[in-house]
């Protein structure tokens, strides 16, 4: 099957690819809140993936009805896409907002109604990494190496093509290869979501390419696949926008989306800080504080971005606000562990070490006493762990967090503290 290198289809596919990659790059560097919408769960970016995978599912089923040697491949691809679409929307949970059954809450790493999070979740594991390596190898092998070998007359590649493995057009190679690179997550910036979108687009365009071939293996007219590709992109974006709008305006789903956006803003702010992009981090922290203006942890985080940007006035004002809010609580009850820890962090941030150590010592005494007096309370071990972590005893803190998790395994707060501590221990 001949394939012109620079026909309308080729150019259209490359332009769409460059538009998608450039869009993500611009959003990541200039518009952090929009980048979050494009790469975070249950938001327009993920719904766009769902529509492209759905397109692949439908076109694969249509190809199964045609008489061709690739029917088995497209049947398997249809099953795979059915699974992927179901997993992406947690089999309807994200649309209809039903509660996860007890079994999923206990064993699913994200407490959702899906299967893949029984094995992989938000934390890095050897199994998750192994799956990623296999996926990267498969994408590069199928999307780039296989079509190049087949075009060069390689016998094994030609045998595979003759016996049911369709050859992807070379204009889809950028999608497969860039998707593989994003799957490696070199920047830890939610590139896996970009990878999923590019892979979904590549598979959809692959199926459309084969669906539009005539009996002689040629496309009827060069403008037809180009037009269809543009149409699929437009419909997928429109569909994602509509579903996102529906979820946002649904009373039950709106609250979940708001929580996810808030969690995403916090995570992305921390990621921008890792790359010293203080301006974008400050933008996200300011957005978070507009919802929770008295959150001392957020105030300290925002103060740090101002300090790194050299804005001493804003740093002192924001840090001072955090201290004032805590001192109000401290005046009512000077024995509160959380307040003393917060004051320790705020005073340490602005260089007042003597005051910082005073409040850390108070927090340590109170938390130690609380463990002795309330050994049945998981929160006692959690706060003692926080104090131990503050003084730098990571190993001892992990033991306390583990105890809190064992006493209350449903608590996301305790589990998150344990996982973060574990990651710190692995890095040190």
N, C-alpha and C positions, 0 to 999 in steps of 0.2 A: 504494500500500500504506500503510494507516494504521499509526501506531505510537504507542500511548499513552505519554505522557511520564513518568508516575509509576506504572507497573505493577510487579508483583513482579520481573519480569526486569530492568527499569531499576534498581530499588533494589538488587537482588542484585549486578549488575555494578558499581555505584558502591561498594557496601560492600567488595567484593573488591578493587577498585582502591585504596580508601583504606587497607585493611588492608595491602596489599603495600607501598605508598609509606611508610606510617607505620612498618612493620616495618623497612624499610631505614634510615629516618631514626634510629630508636631504636638499631639495631645500630651504625650509623656513629658515633654520639655517645657511646654508653654501653658497648658490647660489641665492641671492635675485632676480637677474634679471631673472633667469630661473623660479623661483617661480612665478614671475609676469606673465610670458608667460603661465604658467600652470593654473593660476587662474583668469586672467583678460579677459574682454569681447573681442570678435572677435579674440582671439589668440588661439593657438593649444589646450589648455585645454578645452575651451568652444566648439570648433569644435569636440573634442573627445566625449563630452556629446551628441552633436547632432547626431553623428553616432551611439551611443549606443541606444538613443531613437528611431532612425530610424530602427535599428534592432528590437527593441521591437514592433514597429508599424508593420513591415512586418510579423514577426512571429505571432503576435496577429491575423492579418488577415488570416494567414494560419490556425490557430487554430479555427477560426470562421467557416471555411469550413469543419472541422471535426465534426463528431457526438459525442458530449460529453456534460455533464451537465454544463460545464463552458463556453459555447459559448457566453452568454450574458456578462459575466465578461470580456472576451477577446475583445468583440466588443466595450465595453465601454473603455477598456484600449487602443484600437487602436485609438479611437476618441480623448482620452486624449493625446496620444503621437503625433497625428497630430497637435493638438493645441500647445503642448509644442515645437515641432520642429519649427512650424511656428513662435511662439513667440521668440524663441531663435535667429532666424535669421531675426527677424522683418519682416517676410513675404516677404523675398527676398531683403529687403532694404540694408542689409549688403553685399550681393553678387553683386547686380546690382547698388548700390549707387544712388538710386533716392531720390529726396528731399521729406521730409515729407509734406503732405498736410497741409493747414492752420489750419484745425480743430485739428490735432495732435500736431502741434506746440503750439497751445494755451492751450490745456487741458491735454496733455500727460506730465507727470512729467519729462520725459527725451527727449521730443520732437521727439520720434521715432514712427514708424508705428507698434505698438503692443497694446494689450489691458490691460495687467496686470499693466502697468505703469500709467493707469488712476487712479488706486486705491492705488498702492504701488510704491515707487520710492527709490531714494538714501537716503532719510531721514527716520528716525524711526517714525512710527505712531502707535497708538493703534490698528488700523485695521491690519497693517502689523504684529504686534506682535501676534495678535489673530490668524491670519492665520498660523504663524510659530508654535504656540503652538498646534493647531489642526493637523498640518502636523507631528510634533514630536510624538504626541500621536498615530496617525494613523500608522506611521512607526514602532514604538515599538510594538504596538498592533498586527499589521498584520505580521510583520517580525519575531517576537520572541514569544509573548504570545500566539497567535493563534495556531501556529504549536505545541507548547508545550502542550497546552490544548487538542488539537486533538489527539496527541500521547498518552496522559494519559487517553483517553477515556471520556473526558468531553462531556456531551450530547449536549449542545448548540453548541459547536465547531464542533462536528461530524455532527450535523444537517446542519450547514452552509456548511461543506465540501460536504455533500450529495446533497445540493440544489444549487450548482453552484459557491461557493467561493473556488477557488483552494488553496490548502495548500502549502505554500512555503517550499522548503527543508530547513532543519535546517542549512545546510552549508552556506545559504545566510543570516542568522541572523546577522553576523558581519557587513555585508554591510548595512542592514537596521538600526541597532542600532547605528553604527558609523555615518551613514548619519544623523540620528536624533540628535546625539550629536553635529555634525558640524553645523546643522541647528540652534542650539541655539546660536552659535557664541560667545562662551565664551571669545575668544581672540580678536575678531573683526579684523580678519586677512584674510578676504575673505574665511572663512571656508564654507560659503554657496555654493561656487562653488565646493568644494570638496564633499559636501553633494549631490549636483545634479549629480555629476559623479558617486558616489557610488550607488545612487538610480537608475540611468539609467542602471548601470551594473547589479544591482540586478534584475530589471524588465526584462532585456534582458535574463539573465541566467534563470529566472523563466519561461519565455515563451519557451526557448530552452528545458528546462527540460520536460515540458509538451508536447512539440512537438515531443520529442524523445521517449515518452512512447508508448508501444504497447497496444493492447486491454486488456491485463491482468493487465495493470497498472505497468509494469516493463520496465526498460530501456533495450534495446536489448543487449548491451555490455557495461561494465563499462568504457571502454576507449573512447567510442564514444562521450558522452557529454563533457568529459575532452578535447578531441581534438577539438571539436566544440567551446568550450569556449576560448581556446587559439587562435583559428583561428579568432574568432570575435574580441578579443582584438587586435590582430595584424592588422586586416583589419581596425578597428576603428582608431587606431593610424596612420596607413598609410594614410587613408582617410583624417584625420585631418591635417596631415603634408602636403598632396597635396593641400588641400583647402587653408591652411595658405600660402603656397608657391605661389599659384595662386593670392591670395589677395595681397600679398606683392609685386608681380611683375606687378600688375595692376596699371596703373598711377592714376586712380581715387581712388582706394581703398588704395593704398600705403600711401597717405597723411593722410587718416583717421586713418589707423593703427599706423602711426608714432605719430599722436596726442594722440591716446589712450595710447600708450606705454609711452609717455612723461608724460601724466596725471597720469598713473599708477605708474611710478617711483617716482613722487612727493608724491602721497598718501602713498605708501609703505615706503618711507623714513621717513615720519612723524610717521607711525605706528611702525617702528623699534625704533624710538626715544622714543616712549611711553614705550617701554620695555627695555630702556637703552642699546639697541644693537647698539652702536655708530658706530662700524666698518661697519656693513651692511648698516646703514644709510649713512655713508660717501661714500661708494661705489656707492650708487644710486645718491647722490648729485653730485659726481664727474662726473658720466655719464650724468647727466642733464647739468652740466656746460660745458661739451665738446660741447654741441649743442648751449648753450647760455652763453658764457664765461663772458659777462658783466652784467648778471642779478644780481642786488645787493641783492635781497631777497634770492636767492640761495647761494650767497657768504656768507651771514650771517648764513644761515642754516648750510652750510658746516663748517664754522668757529666754530659754536657751537659744532659740533661733535668732532672737533679737541680739543676744550677746555675740553670737557667731557672726552676725552681719555688721557688728560694730555700732549698733544703736543702743548706747548705754542708757539713755533716758527711758526708752521703752522697756529695756531689760529691768531696770530698777523699779519701774512702775508696776510691771506685771508680776515680778517676784514679790514686791511689797504687798500687792493685793492678796497673793496666796498666803503670806504670813499673817496679814490682818484677819483674814477669814478663819485661819486656824487658831489664832490667839483668842478670838471670840469663843470658839469651842473649848479651848484650853481653860479659859476663865471660868466656864461653867463646870468643867470636869477635868482637872489636870492629870487624871490617871488614865485617860483614854489612850490606848496603844496606837491606834491609827493616827490620832492627832499628833502625838509625840513623834512618830515616825515621819509624818508629813513635815513637821517643823524642822526635824533633823535634816531632811532633804533640802528644804527651802533655805535654811541658814547656811548649809554646806554650799549651796549653789552660789550664794552671794559672798562667800568667803569668811563668814563669821563662824569659825571652827569651834570656838569655846561654847557658844550657845548650841551649836549643832550637836556636840558630844554630850552636853547636858541632857538634851531631849532624847538622844539615842539611849543613854544610860537609864533614863526613866522608862522608856519603852521596853528595854531588856528586863528590868526588874518586874514590871507589871506582867509581861508575857510569860516569864518563867513561873511567877506565882499562879497565873491563870491555868497553866498546864497542871500544876500540883493540885489546885483546888477544884478544877473541872476536867478531869481526865476523860470524861465521857463526851466532851464537847469537841467536835472536829475543828471548830474555829479556834480553839485554844492552840492547837498544834500549828494551824495555818499561820497565826500571828507570831508565834514563837519562831517559826521558820522565816518569816519576813524580817524579824529582828536579827536573826543569825546571818541572813543573807546581807543585811545592811552592814554588819561588821566584817563581812568577807569570808565567813565560814560556809562555803558553798556545800560541802559534803554534809555537814550537820543540818543545814537548812533542808537539804533534800530528804533526809530522814523524817523530818517533821512534816513536810508536804506529803510524803508517801503515806504517813500515818493518817493525815487528814483525808486523803483520797480513799484509803481503805475503809475509813469510818463513814464516808459519804461519797461513794463513787459517782453519784449523779451530779455532783457540783462541778460545773465548768470552771469556776474560779479556782478551785483547789487543783483540778487537773491541769489547767493552764499554768499555774504557778510551778507545779512539779515539772512539766515539760520544758518550760523556760529555764528552770534551774538545771535540768539535765543537759540542755544544749550548752549552757555556760560551762558546766563541768567538762563536757567533751572538748570545748574550744580551749580551755585552760590547760 
